[in-house]
Amino acid sequence: MNPMPTPLLPPDAPPHFGLLVIGDEILSGKRADKHLPKVIELLKARGLQLDYAEYVGDAPDRITAMLQRAFASGDVVFSTGGIGATPDDHTRQCAAQALGVPLLLHPQAKELIEQRMHELAREKGKVFDPAAPDSRHRLNMGVFPQGADIIPNPYNKIPGFSCARVHFVPGFPVMATPMIEWVLDTCYHGYFQVQAWVEQSVIVFNAMEATLTPLMEQIESEHPAVKVFSLPSVDHPEFGRHIELGVKGDPAAVAAAYTALLAGLTRFHLKLGPELVRN
């Protein structure tokens, strides 16, 4: 039940990671999206980061276009929602259309779904009837694009599926989270970053980003192993108007870059606040 092997890149070239969140209920506000913070957390725990996220409602043309971009990107993309078998679930069909392949009942998915239906029947004191209309309908949840591989679902056995590097999971976080973890740990463990990582910054009061941009560019140019970041705020409850200015990356590289950053700030004669460190 493993997905297709993912082609490996050099250890220093991890893939880009994307997230697609599908469902009218998210865009209408009926449900708050919990996938974005969780995927960020799962990736960060493995030394990786999310590069982008997209949201779309239950419009098949928009879903198909979004999935075409995902398949063409070569990125590792997690798609949440719309893989059920009700009339407002379109993701499986759109994935097949985006790939230009037919939909087929996956044999392993069929086996797992039937196991689940046997369990449900026993819980109700009944005998599973594979010919019953609801039994046939549930099997639609195992109809995937041709060539797909399944993603195990530890919550209720109804699998998701992978097509190359795009991985499809349900919209329910209780199911999606362990399924995404399984994909990461099974397919992409070779990219996990085991080295330490640190973020070091300082609060700069009443500064303009445009004024500090040349310094930020200088730090990145002289210290290419780190990333410089600037997070402005106009109404912070403690610091008021300020910029959190810092660097992030390998601790050794960050230490040197941060020292240079502080030295560079002295020429602006700005008031500095607390210094922050995050691991």
N, C-alpha and C positions, 0 to 999 in steps of 0.2 A: 504494500500500500504506500510505497514511497513515490514522491513526485519524480519527474524526469531529472536526471543529474544536471545541475547548473554548471555551465562552462566556467572554469576558474580563471580569474585575472591575477596578475601579480599581487602579492600580499599588500603592497603599498598602494593599490588602486582599488579600494572598495567601491561597489556600485552605488549609484544614487538610489535613494529610497523615496517612494511616493505613496500617498494615501488617497483613495477615492471613497467618498462617503455618498451613498445613493439613498434617496428617499424623500418624498414630499413631506413626511412628518418632521424631518430636520429643518427644512427650509420654511415650513409654516410655523415653526416654534412649538408644535405639539410635543416634541421630544427634544431634549438637549443632546447635542453630540458628545458622547463620551469616548469615541474612538480616538480622536486626535490626541488628547493628553495621554491616553494609555499607550498608543503606538510610540509616541515620543519617549515615554518611560521605558518601554520594552527595548527600544533601540539604544537608548542611553546606557542601560544596564549592560549592554554588550559592546560599548565603546563606539556605537554608530549614531547617526543622526538622520532625522527626517529632512528631506530637501524640499518637499512641496506637498500641498494637499489641495484637493479639488472637491467641490460639493455640487451635486446635481439632483434634480427631482426625478420623478418617475416618468420622464418623457423619453421614449425609446430612441428617437433620433439623436437627442443630446447624449444619452448613455452610449450609444454606438460610436458617436464621434469621439467621445472622451476615451473609450476603450481602444479605438484605432490609434490614438496618440500614445496611449500607454504601451500597446504592443510594439509600436514602431520605435519607442524610445530606447529599448534595451535596458530600462531601469527595473529595479525590483519594486513592484507596485502591489499594494494590498487594496482590494476592493471590498467594501462592506455594504451589505444590504441587497435586497431584490433577488435573492436566489431561491426563494420559496416557489410555490406552485399556485398562487392565487392570481387573479387577473391583473393586479397592480405590480406583480413581480416580473420584470423584463430583463434582468441582468444576464441570465443564461442565454436567452435568445439573442440579445445584443452582442454578447461575446462571440457567439457563433457567426453572426453577421459580420462583425468586425474582422474576424479571421477568414471569412469566406469558406466555412466548413459546415457540414450538417450537424444537427443535434442527434445524439445517440444515447440510449440507456446504458450507463456504465455498469459492467457486470459486478464489480466490487461494491459500487454504490447500491445496486439492487440487492445484493446479499445483506449489506448492513441495514438498509431500510426495512427489509423483510424481518431481520432479527428484531428490530425495534418494534415492528407491528406485532410480532409474536409476543414480546414482553407486554405490550399494552393490552393485548387480548387476555393474557393470563392474569394480569392485574384486575381485569373486569370479570374474571371467571368465564371467559368465552374461548372459543376455538378460532384461531386465525383463519380467515377465508380469503385466499389470494385473489379470488374472482370478484369479491365485493367491490362496488364502485369506489368506496373510499380507499380501499387497498390499491386499486389501480391508479387512483389519483395521486396518492402519496408517492408512488414510484416516479412521478414526474419530477420530484426533487432530485432524482439521480440521473436525469437527462442532461448531459453536458456536451459541450462542443467536442467533436471528434478529435481524439488524441489527448484529451485532458487526463490528468492524474488526480486522484482524490486527496483531500486533506481530512484526516480523521477528526471527528467531533466527539470529545470525551463526555460532553454533556448529555446528548441524546442519540448519538451514533449517526445522525443524518449528516453526511459528509459535505464539505465544500470541495472546491476543485482548483487545480492549477493548470494554466496554459502557458508554457514557457515560464517567464519570470513574473507573470501577473497571477495573483493568488486571490481567489474569491471565497469570502466567508460570510456568514449570516450578519444581519444587522443587530443582533442581540449581543451586547458586549460580553455577557456571561459565556457565550459560545465562541465569539470572535477572538477574545483575548487568548485563551489556551491554544486555539488553532493557529493564530499568528505566531505565538511562541514556538509551536511545533515546527512551523515552516522555517523560522529563523534558525532554530537549533539543528534542524535536519539538513537544510539546504545551504545555509550561509555561514556556518560556524567558522569556516576558513577565513572569513573577513573580520571576525571579532577582534577588536583592538584591546590587547591585554595590558598595554603600557598605561602608566598613570596619566591623568589629565587634570588640569587645573585652570581656573578662571580667576584673574586678579584685576581689581578695578578700584577706582577712586571716585568719590562724589565731587563734581566740579560745579560751583555755584555761579549762577547768572552768566553763563557762557553761551556763545552761539556756535552751533555745529560748523557753520561755514568758516568760522575763525580757526577752529581746531582741525579742520580737514587736512591742511598741509602737514601738520604734525602726525596725524594718523597715517597718511600716505607714506611719510618718511619712515615711521616705525615698521610698517609692513614691508617696505622696500629693504630696510636694513636687517630685518628679522623675518625672513620668509617662512620660517617654521611655525609662526603664530598667526592668529587672526586678531585684528583690532576690532573692537565694537564700541558703539556709541548709542546709549539709550536715554533720550531726552524725556523730561517730565515737566509739566507746567503747574501741576497742582498736587504734588506729593504731600501727604498729611504730616510728614516729619521734616522733609528737606525743602519743601516748596519747589520753586523753579530751579532745576538743576540738570546736569548731564552725568550719567554714570559712564565713565570712560575707562576702558580696560583692554586687556589682551587675554587670549585663551589658547591652550594647547599643551604641549609637553612641559612639565614643570621646569626643567632646566632652561628651555628656550623662553618660557614665560618670565622667569626671574630676570634674565638679562633684558628682555624687551620692556618689562614693566619699569625697571630702573631707568631705562632710556626715556620712557614715557613721562615719568615724574620729572626727570631732568628737563625735558622739553617743555613741560608745563610752566616751569619757573619763569620763562621769558614773557608769559602773558600776564603775570602778576594777578592771578585769580585766586579767590578764596577756595581752598580745598576742604572737603569734609572727611568723613570716615573712609577708610580703606576696607575693601571687601575681598574675601577669598572664598571660592566655591570649588568643591571637588566633584 
